[in-house]
């Protein structure tokens, strides 16, 4: 060790500085740089995992909010049956409407029925089996009755699982003599079904 120190001390200052510089460079590239690279990789993985956790937390909060919204809707309006392939759905749907209307004392009632495609751009059409399309079975009601009777009918329709939506509700005071408090209501009631698409020949 003494011999090395003596030889080192005997070297010109420029050579000693050059040797120390070379040793520093060797240390950086041999030890420090790999450590820094490893640290950067660990930090990048940590940042990526932190971003994933943050996204998960955001999605979880959104899902919880959506669950609460659905729960409120179910508590107020009841469950809704998803569209299914059913040849009897129209008959069941009309029976439900007749039953709800029969509970109230109406001065007048009439109805017409129609079938309307939901539309290819609907999100629901995008998730059902590609062999089917969603059809809206619509019953248009024209009712005349007391405000309480009309309100009760609307509430019963909205709560029934077979009723997908009330797409139109319009009310005005009934015209004519001796109508009193009666209202004239136009209500479009819908249930949605799956219909097989026609095969291309």
Secondary structure, 3 states (H helix, E strand, C coil): CHHHHHHHHHCCHHHHHHHHHHHHHHHHHHHHHHHHHHHHHHHHHHHHHHHHHHHHHHHHHHHHHHHHHHHHHHHHHCCCCCCCCCCCHHHHHHHHHHHHHHCCCEEEEEEEEEEEECCCCCHHHHHCCCCEEEEEEEEEEEEEECHHHHHHHHHHHHHCCCCCEEEEEEEEECCCCCCCCCEEEEEEEEEEEEEECCCCC
